[in-house]
Amino acid sequence: MLLDIYRSGVNQACFLAIPAGRPLASATIPAGPDYADLALHLQGADLLSGVELKGLDADQVLKQVADVGYAVFTASAP
């Protein structure tokens, strides 16, 4: 599954992933200050092919997207 990954502008360790090509405005975004200022970080990322995010549990992210249409997670990125 290809995902567009957005990074919080407030907390650089917080990310939100949605299916690639889906407008962010159509996603249900969790409430909270960490998700108020999202910016596209990776477009069309395939998490299983070694995306450079440390501390990422790709299986958990993919499960969240399949279950609720988006995933929130923390990781570190260059």
GUSE-155616 format. One record per atom (N, C-alpha, C, O): residue in one letter; y, z, x; residue number from 1. Coordinates in steps of 0.05 Angstrom, whole numbers, plus 5000, padded with zeros to 4 digits. Layout:
BEGIN
+---+------+------+------+-----+
: r :    Y :    Z :    X :   k :
+---+------+------+------+-----+
: A :    Y :    Z :    X : NUM :
...
+---+------+------+------+-----+
//
This chain:
BEGIN
+---+------+------+------+-----+
: r :    Y :    Z :    X :   k :
+---+------+------+------+-----+
: M : 4977 : 5000 : 5017 :   1 :
: M : 5000 : 5000 : 5000 :   1 :
: M : 5025 : 5000 : 5018 :   1 :
: M : 5027 : 5016 : 5036 :   1 :
: L : 5043 : 4982 : 5013 :   2 :
: L : 5068 : 4980 : 5028 :   2 :
: L : 5089 : 4998 : 5014 :   2 :
: L : 5091 : 4998 : 4989 :   2 :
: L : 5104 : 5012 : 5030 :   3 :
: L : 5123 : 5031 : 5019 :   3 :
: L : 5151 : 5027 : 5032 :   3 :
: L : 5153 : 5019 : 5055 :   3 :
: D : 5171 : 5032 : 5016 :   4 :
: D : 5198 : 5035 : 5027 :   4 :
: D : 5203 : 5064 : 5030 :   4 :
: D : 5199 : 5080 : 5012 :   4 :
: I : 5211 : 5072 : 5054 :   5 :
: I : 5215 : 5100 : 5060 :   5 :
: I : 5245 : 5106 : 5065 :   5 :
: I : 5258 : 5093 : 5081 :   5 :
: Y : 5255 : 5125 : 5050 :   6 :
: Y : 5283 : 5133 : 5051 :   6 :
: Y : 5285 : 5160 : 5065 :   6 :
: Y : 5268 : 5178 : 5061 :   6 :
: R : 5306 : 5163 : 5081 :   7 :
: R : 5310 : 5188 : 5096 :   7 :
: R : 5335 : 5202 : 5085 :   7 :
: R : 5355 : 5189 : 5078 :   7 :
: S : 5333 : 5228 : 5083 :   8 :
: S : 5355 : 5244 : 5073 :   8 :
: S : 5378 : 5243 : 5093 :   8 :
: S : 5374 : 5245 : 5117 :   8 :
: G : 5402 : 5241 : 5083 :   9 :
: G : 5426 : 5242 : 5100 :   9 :
: G : 5434 : 5271 : 5105 :   9 :
: G : 5451 : 5276 : 5122 :   9 :
: V : 5423 : 5289 : 5090 :  10 :
: V : 5430 : 5317 : 5092 :  10 :
: V : 5410 : 5332 : 5110 :  10 :
: V : 5418 : 5348 : 5127 :  10 :
: N : 5384 : 5326 : 5107 :  11 :
: N : 5363 : 5339 : 5123 :  11 :
: N : 5346 : 5317 : 5135 :  11 :
: N : 5330 : 5304 : 5121 :  11 :
: Q : 5350 : 5311 : 5161 :  12 :
: Q : 5337 : 5289 : 5174 :  12 :
: Q : 5306 : 5290 : 5175 :  12 :
: Q : 5293 : 5271 : 5182 :  12 :
: A : 5295 : 5313 : 5167 :  13 :
: A : 5266 : 5315 : 5167 :  13 :
: A : 5254 : 5309 : 5139 :  13 :
: A : 5230 : 5308 : 5136 :  13 :
: C : 5271 : 5305 : 5119 :  14 :
: C : 5261 : 5300 : 5092 :  14 :
: C : 5261 : 5270 : 5086 :  14 :
: C : 5281 : 5255 : 5092 :  14 :
: F : 5239 : 5261 : 5074 :  15 :
: F : 5236 : 5232 : 5067 :  15 :
: F : 5226 : 5229 : 5039 :  15 :
: F : 5214 : 5248 : 5028 :  15 :
: L : 5231 : 5206 : 5027 :  16 :
: L : 5220 : 5199 : 5001 :  16 :
: L : 5209 : 5171 : 5004 :  16 :
: L : 5222 : 5153 : 5015 :  16 :
: A : 5185 : 5166 : 4993 :  17 :
: A : 5173 : 5140 : 4995 :  17 :
: A : 5167 : 5130 : 4966 :  17 :
: A : 5158 : 5145 : 4949 :  17 :
: I : 5172 : 5104 : 4962 :  18 :
: I : 5166 : 5090 : 4937 :  18 :
: I : 5153 : 5064 : 4944 :  18 :
: I : 5155 : 5054 : 4966 :  18 :
: P : 5138 : 5052 : 4924 :  19 :
: P : 5126 : 5026 : 4930 :  19 :
: P : 5147 : 5006 : 4939 :  19 :
: P : 5169 : 5005 : 4929 :  19 :
: A : 5140 : 4990 : 4959 :  20 :
: A : 5158 : 4970 : 4970 :  20 :
: A : 5169 : 4951 : 4949 :  20 :
: A : 5154 : 4942 : 4931 :  20 :
: G : 5195 : 4946 : 4951 :  21 :
: G : 5208 : 4927 : 4932 :  21 :
: G : 5218 : 4940 : 4907 :  21 :
: G : 5233 : 4927 : 4892 :  21 :
: R : 5210 : 4964 : 4901 :  22 :
: R : 5219 : 4978 : 4877 :  22 :
: R : 5247 : 4989 : 4882 :  22 :
: R : 5251 : 5002 : 4903 :  22 :
: P : 5266 : 4984 : 4864 :  23 :
: P : 5293 : 4995 : 4868 :  23 :
: P : 5293 : 5025 : 4868 :  23 :
: P : 5280 : 5038 : 4851 :  23 :
: L : 5307 : 5037 : 4887 :  24 :
: L : 5309 : 5066 : 4888 :  24 :
: L : 5320 : 5078 : 4862 :  24 :
: L : 5311 : 5099 : 4853 :  24 :
: A : 5338 : 5064 : 4850 :  25 :
: A : 5350 : 5073 : 4825 :  25 :
: A : 5330 : 5076 : 4802 :  25 :
: A : 5334 : 5091 : 4784 :  25 :
: S : 5307 : 5062 : 4804 :  26 :
: S : 5287 : 5063 : 4783 :  26 :
: S : 5267 : 5085 : 4788 :  26 :
: S : 5250 : 5091 : 4771 :  26 :
: A : 5269 : 5098 : 4811 :  27 :
: A : 5250 : 5119 : 4818 :  27 :
: A : 5259 : 5146 : 4807 :  27 :
: A : 5283 : 5152 : 4805 :  27 :
: T : 5240 : 5163 : 4799 :  28 :
: T : 5246 : 5190 : 4792 :  28 :
: T : 5248 : 5206 : 4818 :  28 :
: T : 5228 : 5210 : 4831 :  28 :
: I : 5272 : 5214 : 4824 :  29 :
: I : 5277 : 5229 : 4849 :  29 :
: I : 5279 : 5258 : 4843 :  29 :
: I : 5293 : 5267 : 4824 :  29 :
: P : 5265 : 5274 : 4859 :  30 :
: P : 5266 : 5303 : 4854 :  30 :
: P : 5294 : 5314 : 4857 :  30 :
: P : 5310 : 5304 : 4873 :  30 :
: A : 5300 : 5335 : 4842 :  31 :
: A : 5326 : 5348 : 4844 :  31 :
: A : 5328 : 5363 : 4871 :  31 :
: A : 5307 : 5372 : 4881 :  31 :
: G : 5351 : 5366 : 4880 :  32 :
: G : 5355 : 5382 : 4905 :  32 :
: G : 5374 : 5368 : 4924 :  32 :
: G : 5375 : 5343 : 4924 :  32 :
: P : 5387 : 5383 : 4940 :  33 :
: P : 5407 : 5372 : 4958 :  33 :
: P : 5395 : 5353 : 4979 :  33 :
: P : 5409 : 5335 : 4989 :  33 :
: D : 5370 : 5357 : 4987 :  34 :
: D : 5358 : 5341 : 5008 :  34 :
: D : 5355 : 5312 : 4999 :  34 :
: D : 5352 : 5294 : 5015 :  34 :
: Y : 5355 : 5307 : 4973 :  35 :
: Y : 5350 : 5280 : 4963 :  35 :
: Y : 5374 : 5268 : 4949 :  35 :
: Y : 5372 : 5249 : 4934 :  35 :
: A : 5398 : 5279 : 4955 :  36 :
: A : 5423 : 5269 : 4943 :  36 :
: A : 5435 : 5246 : 4958 :  36 :
: A : 5450 : 5230 : 4947 :  36 :
: D : 5429 : 5243 : 4984 :  37 :
: D : 5442 : 5222 : 5001 :  37 :
: D : 5420 : 5207 : 5016 :  37 :
: D : 5419 : 5209 : 5041 :  37 :
: L : 5404 : 5192 : 5002 :  38 :
: L : 5381 : 5178 : 5015 :  38 :
: L : 5390 : 5151 : 5026 :  38 :
: L : 5407 : 5137 : 5014 :  38 :
: A : 5379 : 5144 : 5049 :  39 :
: A : 5385 : 5118 : 5061 :  39 :
: A : 5358 : 5105 : 5069 :  39 :
: A : 5340 : 5120 : 5079 :  39 :
: L : 5356 : 5079 : 5066 :  40 :
: L : 5331 : 5066 : 5074 :  40 :
: L : 5326 : 5070 : 5103 :  40 :
: L : 5343 : 5064 : 5120 :  40 :
: H : 5302 : 5079 : 5110 :  41 :
: H : 5294 : 5084 : 5137 :  41 :
: H : 5273 : 5063 : 5147 :  41 :
: H : 5276 : 5052 : 5168 :  41 :
: L : 5253 : 5058 : 5130 :  42 :
: L : 5233 : 5038 : 5136 :  42 :
: L : 5228 : 5021 : 5111 :  42 :
: L : 5224 : 5032 : 5090 :  42 :
: Q : 5227 : 4995 : 5114 :  43 :
: Q : 5223 : 4978 : 5091 :  43 :
: Q : 5195 : 4965 : 5094 :  43 :
: Q : 5189 : 4954 : 5115 :  43 :
: G : 5180 : 4966 : 5073 :  44 :
: G : 5153 : 4953 : 5073 :  44 :
: G : 5134 : 4965 : 5093 :  44 :
: G : 5118 : 4951 : 5105 :  44 :
: A : 5136 : 4991 : 5097 :  45 :
: A : 5119 : 5004 : 5117 :  45 :
: A : 5090 : 5007 : 5107 :  45 :
: A : 5086 : 5015 : 5084 :  45 :
: D : 5071 : 5002 : 5124 :  46 :
: D : 5043 : 5007 : 5119 :  46 :
: D : 5035 : 5032 : 5134 :  46 :
: D : 5031 : 5032 : 5158 :  46 :
: L : 5034 : 5055 : 5120 :  47 :
: L : 5029 : 5080 : 5133 :  47 :
: L : 5003 : 5081 : 5149 :  47 :
: L : 5001 : 5097 : 5168 :  47 :
: L : 4984 : 5066 : 5141 :  48 :
: L : 4958 : 5067 : 5154 :  48 :
: L : 4958 : 5051 : 5180 :  48 :
: L : 4938 : 5052 : 5195 :  48 :
: S : 4979 : 5036 : 5186 :  49 :
: S : 4979 : 5021 : 5211 :  49 :
: S : 4996 : 5033 : 5233 :  49 :
: S : 5005 : 5020 : 5252 :  49 :
: G : 5000 : 5059 : 5231 :  50 :
: G : 5013 : 5073 : 5253 :  50 :
: G : 5044 : 5075 : 5252 :  50 :
: G : 5057 : 5071 : 5273 :  50 :
: V : 5055 : 5079 : 5229 :  51 :
: V : 5084 : 5083 : 5227 :  51 :
: V : 5092 : 5107 : 5245 :  51 :
: V : 5078 : 5127 : 5245 :  51 :
: E : 5114 : 5104 : 5259 :  52 :
: E : 5123 : 5125 : 5278 :  52 :
: E : 5137 : 5148 : 5264 :  52 :
: E : 5161 : 5151 : 5266 :  52 :
: L : 5121 : 5165 : 5250 :  53 :
: L : 5132 : 5189 : 5238 :  53 :
: L : 5113 : 5212 : 5246 :  53 :
: L : 5089 : 5212 : 5239 :  53 :
: K : 5123 : 5231 : 5261 :  54 :
: K : 5106 : 5253 : 5271 :  54 :
: K : 5103 : 5274 : 5249 :  54 :
: K : 5122 : 5281 : 5235 :  54 :
: G : 5079 : 5284 : 5246 :  55 :
: G : 5073 : 5304 : 5226 :  55 :
: G : 5068 : 5292 : 5198 :  55 :
: G : 5066 : 5307 : 5179 :  55 :
: L : 5065 : 5266 : 5196 :  56 :
: L : 5060 : 5253 : 5170 :  56 :
: L : 5031 : 5253 : 5163 :  56 :
: L : 5014 : 5246 : 5179 :  56 :
: D : 5025 : 5262 : 5139 :  57 :
: D : 4998 : 5261 : 5128 :  57 :
: D : 4997 : 5236 : 5109 :  57 :
: D : 5004 : 5238 : 5086 :  57 :
: A : 4990 : 5213 : 5121 :  58 :
: A : 4991 : 5188 : 5106 :  58 :
: A : 4975 : 5188 : 5080 :  58 :
: A : 4983 : 5178 : 5060 :  58 :
: D : 4951 : 5201 : 5081 :  59 :
: D : 4934 : 5202 : 5057 :  59 :
: D : 4948 : 5217 : 5035 :  59 :
: D : 4946 : 5209 : 5012 :  59 :
: Q : 4961 : 5239 : 5042 :  60 :
: Q : 4975 : 5255 : 5021 :  60 :
: Q : 4999 : 5240 : 5010 :  60 :
: Q : 5003 : 5241 : 4985 :  60 :
: V : 5013 : 5225 : 5026 :  61 :
: V : 5036 : 5209 : 5017 :  61 :
: V : 5025 : 5188 : 4998 :  61 :
: V : 5037 : 5184 : 4976 :  61 :
: L : 5005 : 5174 : 5005 :  62 :
: L : 4994 : 5153 : 4988 :  62 :
: L : 4983 : 5164 : 4961 :  62 :
: L : 4986 : 5151 : 4941 :  62 :
: K : 4971 : 5187 : 4962 :  63 :
: K : 4961 : 5200 : 4938 :  63 :
: K : 4985 : 5207 : 4919 :  63 :
: K : 4983 : 5203 : 4895 :  63 :
: Q : 5006 : 5218 : 4931 :  64 :
: Q : 5030 : 5225 : 4914 :  64 :
: Q : 5041 : 5200 : 4901 :  64 :
: Q : 5047 : 5200 : 4877 :  64 :
: V : 5043 : 5178 : 4916 :  65 :
: V : 5054 : 5153 : 4905 :  65 :
: V : 5036 : 5143 : 4882 :  65 :
: V : 5046 : 5134 : 4861 :  65 :
: A : 5010 : 5144 : 4887 :  66 :
: A : 4991 : 5135 : 4866 :  66 :
: A : 4993 : 5152 : 4841 :  66 :
: A : 4990 : 5142 : 4819 :  66 :
: D : 4996 : 5178 : 4845 :  67 :
: D : 4996 : 5197 : 4822 :  67 :
: D : 5022 : 5197 : 4807 :  67 :
: D : 5022 : 5198 : 4782 :  67 :
: V : 5045 : 5198 : 4821 :  68 :
: V : 5071 : 5201 : 4807 :  68 :
: V : 5091 : 5179 : 4812 :  68 :
: V : 5113 : 5180 : 4801 :  68 :
: G : 5085 : 5160 : 4829 :  69 :
: G : 5103 : 5137 : 4833 :  69 :
: G : 5121 : 5140 : 4857 :  69 :
: G : 5135 : 5122 : 4864 :  69 :
: Y : 5121 : 5164 : 4870 :  70 :
: Y : 5137 : 5169 : 4893 :  70 :
: Y : 5124 : 5191 : 4909 :  70 :
: Y : 5107 : 5205 : 4899 :  70 :
: A : 5133 : 5195 : 4934 :  71 :
: A : 5124 : 5217 : 4950 :  71 :
: A : 5147 : 5229 : 4965 :  71 :
: A : 5165 : 5215 : 4974 :  71 :
: V : 5147 : 5255 : 4967 :  72 :
: V : 5167 : 5269 : 4984 :  72 :
: V : 5151 : 5283 : 5006 :  72 :
: V : 5130 : 5294 : 5001 :  72 :
: F : 5163 : 5282 : 5030 :  73 :
: F : 5149 : 5294 : 5052 :  73 :
: F : 5169 : 5300 : 5074 :  73 :
: F : 5191 : 5291 : 5074 :  73 :
: T : 5160 : 5317 : 5093 :  74 :
: T : 5176 : 5322 : 5117 :  74 :
: T : 5161 : 5311 : 5141 :  74 :
: T : 5137 : 5312 : 5142 :  74 :
: A : 5176 : 5302 : 5160 :  75 :
: A : 5165 : 5291 : 5185 :  75 :
: A : 5188 : 5289 : 5205 :  75 :
: A : 5211 : 5294 : 5198 :  75 :
: S : 5182 : 5283 : 5229 :  76 :
: S : 5203 : 5277 : 5248 :  76 :
: S : 5201 : 5247 : 5256 :  76 :
: S : 5179 : 5236 : 5258 :  76 :
: A : 5224 : 5235 : 5260 :  77 :
: A : 5225 : 5207 : 5267 :  77 :
: A : 5246 : 5202 : 5288 :  77 :
: A : 5265 : 5217 : 5291 :  77 :
: P : 5241 : 5181 : 5304 :  78 :
: P : 5261 : 5174 : 5324 :  78 :
: P : 5288 : 5166 : 5312 :  78 :
: P : 5306 : 5160 : 5327 :  78 :
+---+------+------+------+-----+
//
